Amino acid sequence: MGGAKPERWADELGAVGRHSPAFAFLINRGSKMNPQVKRSENKLKAFGRRAMRIAGVIIVVVILLGGSGLAYQSASEAKDKQQYPPPGQLFDVGGYRLHLYCTGQGSPTVVLESGLAGPALQWALVQQELEKVTRVCSYDRAGLG
């Protein structure tokens, strides 16, 4: 029964003349396949190929857009660093570059600390008023500002 053709399986199982749908499928599956079934299988294969092409195009477009956005962002950031250097000085502290901006003269020195991960720039108006009276320093925490 191992190498027998589907027609012989049906004969051996006693299903001659009264084939169940499973055996009818096996018998009709060979080169004598129903043309309507062949057409529907071809349409399904064509749809699958088309869907894969469309998915591939979408993936390529997303990758290209992401790459071009990354390149634009990197170039713009480098240009901004040259055109708009931070006021004050950058100090290397333990491998981190900290921005410190001090203005005014006198004693005591007032240190302005930003909250909620804000930059030292948010103290600009306060620092302008305090520098008239004393020395004022604002700084950006490591990784911020």
Backbone bond lengths (Angstrom), bond angles and torsions (degrees), N, CA, C in turn:
res aa  C-N    CA-C-N  psi(-1)  N-CA   C-N-CA  omega(-1)  CA-C   N-CA-C  phi
1 M - - - 1.457 - - 1.519 110.57 -
2 G 1.368 118.90 -15.63 1.446 122.23 -177.24 1.502 113.11 -64.09
3 G 1.351 119.57 -45.55 1.453 120.98 -176.69 1.507 112.79 -102.68
4 A 1.319 117.59 13.04 1.463 120.45 -176.04 1.515 110.85 -73.62
5 K 1.319 115.67 153.40 1.464 121.57 176.31 1.522 109.11 -76.69
6 P 1.320 118.72 159.47 1.466 121.04 -177.87 1.521 112.92 -56.62
7 E 1.330 117.12 -36.23 1.466 119.09 -179.82 1.523 110.12 -61.91
8 R 1.335 117.35 -38.66 1.464 121.35 -178.48 1.519 110.32 -71.38
9 W 1.343 117.64 -31.67 1.461 118.57 177.45 1.516 110.38 -61.51
10 A 1.322 113.75 -43.60 1.461 117.98 179.31 1.511 110.65 -62.15
11 D 1.331 117.08 -40.73 1.464 120.62 179.15 1.523 110.52 -63.93
12 E 1.308 116.57 -45.23 1.453 120.60 -177.63 1.518 111.86 -65.91
13 L 1.308 118.02 -31.61 1.457 121.00 179.94 1.526 112.00 -87.40
14 G 1.332 117.27 1.33 1.458 120.86 176.60 1.506 113.57 76.20
15 A 1.322 117.79 26.47 1.459 120.60 -176.87 1.510 111.37 -102.77
16 V 1.327 118.15 19.06 1.458 120.95 -178.00 1.516 109.39 -66.15
17 G 1.313 116.60 129.72 1.461 122.14 176.82 1.512 113.22 84.19
18 R 1.255 118.48 -20.49 1.466 121.10 -179.55 1.531 109.66 -133.92
19 H 1.328 115.55 60.90 1.465 121.63 -175.65 1.520 111.16 -69.11
20 S 1.336 115.05 136.76 1.457 119.74 172.28 1.530 107.46 -75.44
21 P 1.326 119.37 163.56 1.477 120.54 -179.73 1.527 112.24 -57.68
22 A 1.331 118.43 -35.37 1.466 120.08 179.80 1.515 110.78 -64.61
23 F 1.336 117.28 -42.69 1.462 119.77 179.43 1.521 111.32 -72.10
24 A 1.329 116.95 -33.97 1.458 119.37 177.75 1.525 109.86 -63.51
25 F 1.324 115.70 -38.25 1.461 119.72 177.46 1.525 110.15 -62.75
26 L 1.334 117.36 -45.01 1.459 120.22 179.87 1.526 111.37 -62.59
27 I 1.310 116.70 -40.75 1.459 120.35 -177.78 1.525 110.50 -69.45
28 N 1.337 117.20 -40.84 1.463 121.09 -176.24 1.523 113.29 -82.83
29 R 1.315 117.39 -1.89 1.447 120.12 -172.10 1.522 114.11 -78.84
30 G 1.251 122.31 -22.13 1.457 125.17 -173.60 1.516 113.21 -65.42
31 S 1.299 116.90 -146.60 1.457 121.97 -178.05 1.516 111.73 -70.26
32 K 1.308 117.05 -14.23 1.466 120.85 179.96 1.520 110.68 -94.02
33 M 1.336 116.71 33.32 1.458 121.05 -178.04 1.518 110.27 -63.42
34 N 1.275 115.16 143.99 1.452 122.99 178.05 1.533 108.66 -57.47
35 P 1.339 119.80 126.95 1.467 121.69 -178.56 1.524 113.05 -58.66
36 Q 1.330 116.92 -32.56 1.458 119.90 179.43 1.534 110.32 -67.17
37 V 1.310 116.89 -37.98 1.461 120.92 177.92 1.522 109.50 -67.17
38 K 1.342 117.09 -41.38 1.466 120.82 178.22 1.520 110.69 -60.08
39 R 1.350 116.79 -44.23 1.455 120.64 -179.61 1.529 111.33 -62.92
40 S 1.319 116.37 -42.68 1.466 118.43 -179.25 1.527 110.44 -67.77
41 E 1.345 118.27 -36.15 1.459 120.45 176.20 1.530 110.84 -65.95
42 N 1.333 117.10 -40.35 1.470 120.77 178.31 1.526 110.82 -64.95
43 K 1.343 116.38 -39.99 1.465 119.66 178.25 1.527 110.35 -64.12
44 L 1.346 116.10 -40.11 1.448 120.06 179.01 1.527 111.06 -64.86
45 K 1.321 117.16 -42.80 1.463 120.64 177.90 1.525 110.94 -63.98
46 A 1.343 117.27 -42.47 1.466 121.13 179.28 1.529 110.30 -63.90
47 F 1.334 116.44 -40.20 1.467 120.01 177.56 1.522 110.63 -63.05
48 G 1.318 117.02 -42.76 1.463 121.40 179.17 1.518 111.72 -62.23
49 R 1.333 116.62 -43.26 1.468 120.06 178.55 1.522 110.46 -64.05
50 R 1.321 116.76 -42.49 1.455 121.31 179.80 1.525 110.72 -64.23
51 A 1.322 116.65 -42.84 1.465 120.98 179.29 1.531 110.70 -63.45
52 M 1.319 117.20 -40.27 1.469 120.52 178.85 1.528 110.74 -65.90
53 R 1.327 117.32 -40.00 1.474 120.21 177.45 1.519 110.99 -62.34
54 I 1.334 116.24 -45.72 1.458 120.49 -179.47 1.526 110.37 -62.71
55 A 1.336 116.87 -43.69 1.465 120.61 178.39 1.525 110.38 -62.32
56 G 1.322 117.34 -40.49 1.461 120.94 178.25 1.519 111.88 -63.31
57 V 1.320 116.94 -42.52 1.468 121.00 179.09 1.530 110.04 -63.93
58 I 1.332 116.56 -42.02 1.459 120.00 179.57 1.524 110.62 -62.87
59 I 1.313 117.18 -42.89 1.467 121.01 179.50 1.524 110.43 -62.96
60 V 1.325 117.43 -43.57 1.470 120.59 179.82 1.524 110.69 -63.97
61 V 1.330 117.39 -41.90 1.468 120.75 179.55 1.528 110.63 -63.55
62 V 1.335 117.34 -42.94 1.463 120.85 179.52 1.532 110.41 -62.94
63 I 1.322 117.14 -42.85 1.463 120.94 179.28 1.524 110.53 -64.07
64 L 1.340 117.11 -43.60 1.467 119.96 179.21 1.528 112.17 -64.48
65 L 1.325 116.62 -42.11 1.465 119.53 178.56 1.525 111.07 -65.03
66 G 1.322 116.52 -43.09 1.463 119.92 178.07 1.514 111.90 -62.84
67 G 1.322 116.78 -42.74 1.466 120.45 179.34 1.519 112.29 -65.57
68 S 1.324 116.50 -41.09 1.464 118.47 179.72 1.532 110.49 -69.38
69 G 1.327 118.05 -35.99 1.458 120.70 175.95 1.521 111.88 -64.60
70 L 1.332 116.44 -39.78 1.467 120.83 177.61 1.520 111.02 -64.72
71 A 1.325 117.05 -43.26 1.470 120.65 179.33 1.529 110.66 -64.43
72 Y 1.322 117.58 -42.81 1.465 121.28 179.42 1.530 110.58 -63.38
73 Q 1.336 116.44 -44.17 1.462 120.15 -179.27 1.524 111.03 -63.09
74 S 1.319 117.36 -42.23 1.472 120.57 179.99 1.526 111.46 -64.55
75 A 1.326 116.41 -44.36 1.468 120.30 -179.91 1.533 110.72 -65.39
76 S 1.320 117.22 -41.85 1.471 120.69 -179.73 1.523 111.38 -66.20
77 E 1.314 116.50 -38.98 1.466 119.86 179.90 1.530 110.97 -65.58
78 A 1.339 117.47 -41.66 1.465 120.68 178.14 1.533 110.79 -64.30
79 K 1.331 116.38 -40.17 1.463 120.58 179.10 1.531 110.75 -65.80
80 D 1.332 117.33 -41.43 1.466 121.04 179.42 1.524 111.93 -64.52
81 K 1.335 117.25 -37.84 1.467 120.01 179.18 1.523 111.10 -62.90
82 Q 1.334 117.02 -34.27 1.461 120.53 178.87 1.529 111.53 -76.31
83 Q 1.319 116.69 -41.71 1.462 120.27 -175.82 1.532 112.62 -77.24
84 Y 1.316 117.72 -32.33 1.461 121.24 -174.48 1.533 110.99 -128.21
85 P 1.327 116.79 72.41 1.473 117.98 178.00 1.526 109.51 -67.39
86 P 1.328 117.64 151.20 1.465 119.04 -179.05 1.524 110.97 -69.92
87 P 1.334 117.51 144.23 1.466 118.86 175.19 1.529 108.27 -69.59
88 G 1.274 117.58 150.79 1.457 119.78 179.93 1.520 111.28 93.29
89 Q 1.321 115.40 -151.74 1.461 120.63 -175.65 1.521 110.54 -130.02
90 L 1.348 115.10 154.60 1.459 121.68 174.33 1.525 107.47 -106.63
91 F 1.339 116.78 127.76 1.458 122.77 179.50 1.522 109.33 -115.73
92 D 1.332 114.56 139.42 1.463 119.78 176.94 1.526 107.79 -89.49
93 V 1.326 115.76 115.68 1.465 121.07 -179.14 1.526 107.98 -126.63
94 G 1.329 115.75 103.76 1.467 119.46 177.73 1.512 113.77 62.12
95 G 1.325 117.34 35.36 1.461 120.54 179.63 1.521 114.20 88.13
96 Y 1.329 117.19 -4.99 1.462 121.31 177.69 1.525 108.92 -107.47
97 R 1.336 115.59 145.20 1.470 119.92 176.59 1.521 107.85 -98.68
98 L 1.328 115.35 115.61 1.462 120.93 -179.83 1.522 109.53 -105.28
99 H 1.310 114.97 137.54 1.462 122.02 179.61 1.525 108.89 -95.56
100 L 1.334 115.49 123.68 1.467 121.63 178.92 1.527 108.18 -124.21
101 Y 1.333 115.92 128.69 1.466 121.23 -178.93 1.523 108.07 -126.11
102 C 1.335 116.04 110.47 1.466 121.92 -178.74 1.530 109.67 -115.30
103 T 1.322 115.98 137.42 1.469 122.04 177.22 1.526 108.53 -138.29
104 G 1.319 115.95 165.06 1.459 121.61 176.62 1.517 112.67 80.88
105 Q 1.348 113.82 175.65 1.468 121.21 -179.95 1.511 108.94 -139.18
106 G 1.315 114.45 153.00 1.452 118.47 176.07 1.506 112.27 124.42
107 S 1.311 111.73 -173.14 1.448 118.99 -177.75 1.521 107.07 -136.81
108 P 1.249 120.26 145.58 1.459 130.87 -3.23 1.519 111.37 -78.41
109 T 1.321 115.25 164.87 1.469 120.49 175.65 1.526 107.93 -86.71
110 V 1.322 115.77 128.37 1.469 121.76 178.85 1.525 107.50 -99.33
111 V 1.333 115.62 128.17 1.470 120.70 178.70 1.521 107.68 -107.08
112 L 1.323 115.49 123.22 1.468 121.89 179.93 1.526 108.25 -97.93
113 E 1.309 116.59 122.29 1.471 121.89 -178.65 1.525 109.33 -111.50
114 S 1.310 115.65 126.07 1.465 120.61 -179.48 1.521 110.34 -79.24
115 G 1.295 114.73 146.07 1.463 120.58 177.88 1.513 111.67 -109.50
116 L 1.308 115.85 165.31 1.473 123.22 177.45 1.523 112.24 53.51
117 A 1.307 117.21 41.66 1.471 123.24 175.86 1.522 112.53 60.66
118 G 1.314 116.69 29.70 1.460 120.76 178.68 1.516 111.57 -84.64
119 P 1.326 117.25 157.25 1.459 120.66 177.94 1.534 110.86 -80.61
120 A 1.323 115.61 165.08 1.466 120.97 177.97 1.521 110.68 -63.93
121 L 1.292 117.64 -22.02 1.459 122.46 -178.77 1.528 112.51 -60.01
122 Q 1.329 117.21 -25.69 1.465 118.32 -178.64 1.535 111.98 -68.53
123 W 1.330 117.81 -12.65 1.457 122.34 176.47 1.531 111.87 -95.06
124 A 1.306 119.80 6.66 1.470 123.01 -172.55 1.532 112.86 -54.13
125 L 1.312 118.20 -47.90 1.477 120.60 -178.12 1.525 111.69 -67.68
126 V 1.317 117.12 -40.00 1.468 121.20 178.43 1.524 109.51 -66.10
127 Q 1.350 116.02 -43.35 1.460 120.53 -178.23 1.526 110.86 -62.92
128 Q 1.336 117.80 -37.60 1.472 120.88 179.11 1.520 111.35 -63.22
129 E 1.305 118.17 -35.58 1.471 121.07 -179.78 1.531 111.29 -77.77
130 L 1.341 117.03 -40.37 1.464 119.80 -177.64 1.522 112.91 -72.64
131 E 1.344 117.49 -27.64 1.471 119.64 -178.03 1.535 111.77 -66.18
132 K 1.318 117.19 -17.46 1.472 120.81 177.53 1.525 111.07 -70.34
133 V 1.340 117.20 -23.36 1.451 122.44 -174.39 1.529 112.84 -108.59
134 T 1.318 117.97 -37.76 1.468 122.06 -173.46 1.526 111.21 -153.14
135 R 1.327 115.58 176.93 1.472 120.38 177.23 1.537 108.09 -78.61
136 V 1.358 116.00 133.84 1.460 121.87 -176.78 1.533 108.36 -130.49
137 C 1.313 116.46 133.25 1.467 121.54 177.46 1.519 109.57 -126.76
138 S 1.326 115.55 135.51 1.462 121.35 171.87 1.535 106.55 -123.96
139 Y 1.327 115.71 151.49 1.463 118.60 -177.87 1.519 110.54 -143.76
140 D 1.307 114.21 158.76 1.467 121.24 175.13 1.520 107.96 -101.69
141 R 1.298 117.03 135.60 1.452 120.78 176.73 1.526 109.61 -68.63
142 A 1.326 116.08 161.08 1.469 120.68 -178.03 1.525 110.22 -58.89
143 G 1.320 115.32 129.23 1.463 121.07 178.71 1.506 114.59 84.19
144 L 1.318 118.65 -1.65 1.468 121.83 -179.40 1.519 108.71 -122.58
145 G 1.327 114.98 159.39 1.459 120.07 174.45 1.479 116.51 77.81
